Amino acid sequence: MVGAVISANPLKLDIRSHRKCLAICFIVTISSFQYGLDYALVGGFMAMPGFLKVFGYYDEATGKWAIDPTVQQLISSLMTIGTFVGSLSVGPFSSKFGRRHGLWTASILNYFATALMIGTTNLGALYFARFVLGISVGWFLTFAQVYINEVAPAHLRGIVFAVYQSQLSIGSIVGAAIDNGTHNMLGKEAYRIPLAIFFVAPTIQTISLFFFPESPRWLMTQRKEAESESALRKLRNKNIKEAEFQAEFEEIRISTAEQLQQLKGKHLWIEMWKGTNRRRSLLSIAVVCFHCANGSSWLNIYTTYFLTVAGVKEAFAFSTMITCMGLIGVLASFSIVRFVDRRAILLAGVGACGLCQLAFAVAWTAAPGTAVAAKVVIAFDALFTFFYVAYAPYAWMLGGELPSNHLRAHTYGVSTALNFLGNWLGVFTAPYFINPASLGWSAKYGYIWFGANVIVFLFTWAFIPETRDRTLEEINEIFEAKVPARKFKGYVCTGTEAVKVAVIEEKEVSTAHVEELT
């Protein structure tokens, strides 16, 4: 699970030689900042008097402002429904217009939805804005992940997705911190100031994308070989040897050409479920849906509200602290992702998340509503966030690595859509369990998610293949060879390796000949 792996990656396996590509991926992953920001901000609104005065009601019995469970559900879940709709449309849009245009369109939708949320005091308009924002977020996340999966060198995809998750965590921290700073305001500015931050990240990304190339693998699926080569050159540093560059390009060209020939004249939505693509699609869906299956959706969006209901004082401050634990988790994963297998990271993360949910459920069962139980809830919620965010980026990454080049946007779009559907179910149903006006389970809700994590753990052990340091073309070759999941790691990709060796040898011979003539 630790050490060297078999790989036909022709590029130099360091970080310094790929600084340009890493910088581009950093800007593109700002998309995830937006997602984290929304999770933290809107979750905080549910316990913010300034927001509740406009969209909630005054509870005479408690003497506090409150929110109706149905309104709470719709505000949170409509964005998730929007991400579901948006993600499903990624495949068809991307096939025609590419990855960059998808990100630009997401920014336009974000601007509209944010302006509407800031300006309205009508619940219907707020619901519509949340839905549109969800479409925007779905496109931001899916297009960004597909793009970085396709442009990053194989040995650095783990690092790039750790950066992606870091951006999400930073967005959550920023959102929680801003909520903490404005939650005592009694006017509309309490939530309007935080919402204005939604304009920042898309503006930075929109401007930057004018200077970034399109995905070379997408260009190759459009049979634009010259443009694909040009795009790949813009992504790679100038100090990379020409032989290495040509070997990488030839791997992409030959593998994509073979995939296009297999799919020629066929409907991509149908081909996803045929032959070896069926296995790849199901695995992609499963691993991406780990996010909704481990209980992260309800803990992420309802952290502040959940802590308030659990009787925790300074819930906003503790919510910010818990969010920071997520950032610490993903930063910790930076140090191991290049050296530890994906499967090992997933198994450890899923197992720990399940035990954390079990721990605070047991504590609340033993001493409900006590100060001791509240401390246990804080501690294990923080640990859950640490372990979840430490492994989460690699579940996203695997979901994008597994499909073929031509089907990636379609398959990954379906995977993220189903994950968001699962998130919606978690967000929509959580108030019934944790809201005192309904079942009032509070932390005991963790029992359900402990069971879900056990299932995810067993599925990972049995079916998820190891892909560390493999190029996307190698992964395609292994699937086409119908290699069992447990044998992925040791499989030698003779076809991809032969392309690499042939190109490098040809280039070396050509260089030697030129030197002889001079």
N, C-alpha and C positions, 0 to 999 in steps of 0.2 A: 504493500500500500504506500510505501515511501521509496523514493529513489528514481533511477532512470527508467524510461519507457521506450518501447519500440515506436519509431516515427519516421516518416518519409519527408518531413519538413525540411526543405533545402536551405532555409534561411539561417543566419547566424543566431544561435539561441541565447541572446542577451537582451538587455533592455535599452542600452545606449543607442544601438543601431536602429531603433524603431521609435525614437522620441517624437518624430513628426506625427506618426500614426496615433500614438498614445495621446498627443495633444488634441488631435481632431476628435478622437473618441471621447475625450473628457468634455469637450463642448457639446457633442451630440447627446451625451448622457445627462445633460442638464434637464432633459425631458423628465427624468425620474425625480428631479428636485420638485417639479410641479406636483407630482403624485403624492410625495411625502408631505408637501406643504398642505395639500387639501385634507389629507387624513388628519393632520394635527389641528389645523384651524377649525374645521367644521366640528370635530369632536369636542373642542373647547367651547364652541358656540352654545352647545347644549346646556352648559352650566354658567352661561354669561348673562347677567341681568339685562344688559343693554340689548342683547339679541332677543331674549325671552319677552321683553316688554312689547316688542313688535310682532313676534311670531309665536309667542306662548300665551300663558294666562297666569293670573294671580291666584294662588291656592290659599283660600281663607283659613283652612285647617292648619296649615304649616306656617302661614305668614310669610311665604316665599314665592318668588316667581318660578313657574314650572312649565313643562312642555308636554303636550298630549303625545302619548306613545305613537299614535298613527302619524302625526306630523314629524316626529323624530325619525320614524322609520322611512318616510318618504324623502325627507331632506337627505338622509344618508344613502338610501338605496337607489334613488333615481340616478345619481351619478354613476353608480355601479351598473345599472341597466344601460346607461349611455355608453359605458366602456364596452359592454357586451356587444351592442349594435355596431359601435365603431370598429372594434377588433374584427368582427365578421366581414366587414367591408374592406379590410386591408388588402386581402389577396387580390381581388379584381382590380382595385385602384392601383396597387403596386405593379401588377403585371403590365399595365399600360403606361403609367406615369413615373414609376420608380420610387426610391426611398426618400430622396430629398423633397420632392413635391408633396409627399405625404406629411412630412414634418412642417412644411410651410402652411399647408391647409389646416393642420392642427392648431397652429398659432392664430390663424384668423378666427377659428371657432372659439378659441380661448378668449380672445379680445371681446367678442360679442357677449359670451356668457358672463364674463366677469363684470362688464359694464352694466349688464342687466341686473346682476345680483346686488351690485352696489346701489343702483338707482331705485330699485323697487321696494315696496312695503307690502306687496300683494303675494299671498302664498302661492297662487297659481303661477304667477310669473317666476317666483323663486323656484318652484318645481321644474318649470320648463328650462330655466337657466342651468339648474343642476344636471338635467338630462343632456343638454348641449355640451356642458363642460365635461361630462362623462365621455361623450364621443371624442372630444378633443384629447382627453387624457389617454383614452384607448389608443388613439393614433400616435400620440407622443411616445407611449411606452413600446408599442409593437414595432413601429417603424424604426425607432432608435435601436432596439435590441436586434432586429434583423440586420440593420446597417452595421453595427459594431461586430456582430458575429461574422459578417462577410468580409470585413476589411482588416480586422486584427490578425496578426500572425498567430499561428496555431498555439505556440508556446506562451503567448501573452493573452489569450482570450480570457483566462481565469482572472488575470490582473484587471483587464478592462471591465469585466462584469463586477469585480469588487469595487471599482471606481463608480460604476453605475449604481450599486447599492449604497455606496457612500453618499452619493448625491441625494438619493432618496432619504437617507437618514439625516443628512444636513437640512433638507427641506422640512423634515418633521421637527427637527430641533428649532429651526427658525420659526416655524409655525407655532410651536408650543411656547417659545419664548415671547413672541409677539402677543399671543393670547394672554400670557401671564402679565404682560405689561398693560394690556387694555381691558382686562376682564372686570376691573372695578369701575370703569366708566359706565355711567348710567344712560348715556345717550346712544344714538345710532353709530357714532364714531367708534364705539367699542368693537364692532364687527366690520365696519367699512374700512378702517385703517388696515387691518389684517388682509382683507380681500384685495386691496390695492396692490399687494405684493405679487398677486397673480400675473401682473403685467411684466414683471422684470425678466424672468428666465426665458420666456418665449421671444422677447425682443432681442436678447443676447444671441440666442440660437438662430433666429431668422436672419440677422445680419451676417453671422459667421458662415452660414450655409452657402452664401454666394461665393465663398472662397474655397469651399471644400468640393472634392470630386464626388460623382455618383459611385455607387457600389460597383466595382469591376465585375463581380459575379453576376449582378443584375444586367449589366451592359452585355455580358457574354450571352445571357439567355435571350437577349434581343438580337443576337448575331452581329453585334457591333464590336468586332475584334480590335480594331485600331483604337477606338474610344476606350475599350476596356483596358488595353495595355497602357494608354496614356493615364487613365485614372489610377491604375496600380502604381505607376511611377510616381505620381503625386503623393501617394500614400506611403511610399518607402523612402528612406533617407538616401542621399546621393552616395554615401560611402558603402552601400551594399554592392557586393560584387555582381557584375553583369550576368555571370553564369548562374548565380543563385536566383537573381531576379527572373531570368528567362526560364529556369526550371520551375519556379512557382507559377509563372504565367502559363507555361505549357500544361502543367497539371490541371489548372483551372480550365484551360481551353479544351483539352481532350476530354476530361471528365464531363464538363457541361455539354459538349457536343454529343457524347454518348447518351446523356440523360434526355437531351432534346430529341434525339432520334427515337428513343423509346416512347416519348410522349407526343410525337408528331401527329397532329390532327385529332388529338384526344382532348376530352374535357377534363380540366385539372381537378375540379371538384369531385369527379368520379374516380380519377386515377389515384387520388389520395388513399382510396380504400381498396386498391387492387395490388396483388403480388406482394413484393417486399415493402412497397410503400404503405400498406395497411399496418404492418408491424411498426414502421417508423412513425406513422401518424398517431397510433394508439399510445406509443411510448412518450411521444412529445406531449400529447394531451395529459397523460398521467403525471409526468414529472412537473409540468407547469401547474397542474391543479394541486400539487403538494401545498401550495401557498394557502389555498382556501380550506384544505383538508386538515390543517394542523391547528386551526382555531385562531390564526393571527388576525383575521379580518375583524372579529368582534373586539379583541383586545386592543388593536391599533386605533380603531376609530372611536371606541368608547372608553379609552383609558381614563380620561379625566372624570367622565360621568360615572364610570364603574367605581373608581376610588371614592368619589363623593358618596355614592350609595352605600359603599362598604364602610362608611364612617371615618374615612381617612381625612385628617385635617391637612390644610395646605395642599389640596389635591392638584392644583395647577402646577405648583412647584415640583411635586413628586412626579407628575406626568412628564415634565421637562427632563427630570433626572432619568426616568425610565427610557425616554427617547434617546438620551445620550448613551445609555448602555448599548443600544443598537449600533450606534456609530463605533463604539469601542469594539463591539463584536466583529464588525466587518473589517475594521483596521487590523484586528488580530488575525483575521483570515488572510490578509495580504501576505503575511509572513510564511504561510504554509501552502497556499494554493498552487504554487509552482512545483511543489515537492511531494504533496500528498494527493492520493487518488480522489477523484470526484465522489466515488461510491462511499469511501470512508468518511468524507466530510458530511455527506448527506445522512448516513446512518447515525453518526454521532449527534448531528444537529436535531434530527427528528426524534431520536431517543430522549435527548435532554428536554426538548419541548414538551413531550408527553409527560415526563416525570414532573416538570414544573407545574403543569396544569393540575395534575393529580395532587401535588403537595398543597397548593392553596385551597383546593376543593376539600381536602381532608381537614385542613386547619379550620375552615369556616364551618364544617360539619361539627367539629369537636367544640368550638367556642364561637358561635355566630355572634357578630356584632361587637366583639370585645376588642380592646386595644391590641392584645397579643395577636389575634387573628388578622387584624388590619396590618400589623407589621409583617406578618408572614405573606399576606397578599402582595404588599409592596415588594418584598424581597424576591419572591418567586415570579412576579410579573416582570421585574427587572431582569432576572436570569433568563426567563423565557425570551424576552426581547433580545438579549445578548446572543443566545444560541440560534434563534430564528434568523436574525439578520446576518449572522456569521455564515450560515449555509444557504440562505435564500438566493443570492446571486447565481449560484452554481446550478440551482434548479432551473432558473430562467435560461441560463446559458445552454444547458443540456437540451432544453426544449427547442432551441434554435439550431443546435448542432445536428440533431438527428434527421430532419427532413432533407430531401435533395435540393439542389440549387433552384430548380425551376418550381418546385412545390413549396419552398420554404415559407414564403409570405402567406400562402393559402393555409398551410398546416399550422403555422405559428399563430396566424390570426384566429383560427378555430380554437387552438389551445388556450390562448389568452382570453378569448370570449367565454369559453366554458369555465375558466378560472374566475373570471369576473362574475359569471352567473352564480358560481359557488360562493363567492364573496358576498354577493347580493343576498343569497339565502341566509348566510351567517349574520350579516348586518340587519336584515329585515326581521329575523326571528329572535335575535339577541334580546331586544327590549322585553319580549314576552317572558324571558327567563330571568333577567336581572332587574327589571323595573319593579319597584314595590307595588305599583298599581296593578301588576299582573301576577306572575308566579312568585316573584321576589326571591329567586334562588341565589342571587348575587354570585359569590365565588364558587358555589357548588356546581355552577354551569361547567366548570372544568372537568367534571367526570366524563361528560359526553366527548369532550375533545381529547381526553387521554385515550379513550378507545379508538378514536379516529387516527391518532398518531401511531398506535400499535399496528394498525392496518397498513399505514404508509411505510412504516419500518420494514415490515415483512415483504411488501411489494418491492421496495428498493433492493433488498437482499436477493430476491429471486429473479428480478427482471431487468433492472437498470444496468446498461453496459458501461464499461470504463472507456472514456474518450480522452483522457488527459494527453495533451501535446499532439493529438492527431489533427491533421489537416482535414478540412471538410471533404476533400476528395478521397482521402483514406477512409473516412467514416462511410462514405458512399460505397466504396469498394467492399468493405467488410459486410455491410448490409446486403449487397448484391450477392455475396458469397454465402449468405444465410448462416453466419457464424452465431452460435449461442451466446447469450449475454455474458456468461462466466468465462468465455474464451476470447473475448474482445481484446483484452490487454496484451496477450501474447501473440496475437495474429500478425503475420508479416504480409504487408500489402505489396505483393510482387509487381502488380501493374503500375501502381503509383511510384514505387521505388525505381522501376525500370525507366520510367519517363524522366525522373530526376537525374539518374546516372547518365542516361543517354545525352541529355541536354548539357550537363556539366562537362562531360567528356568531349562533346562536339565543340563547345566553347573554348575549352582548354587547348584542343588541337588547333583551332582557328587562331587563337592568340599566339601559340607557339610558332605557327606558320608565318604570321605577320612579323614576329620578332626576328625570324630567320632572314626574311626579305630585307629588313632594315639593318 
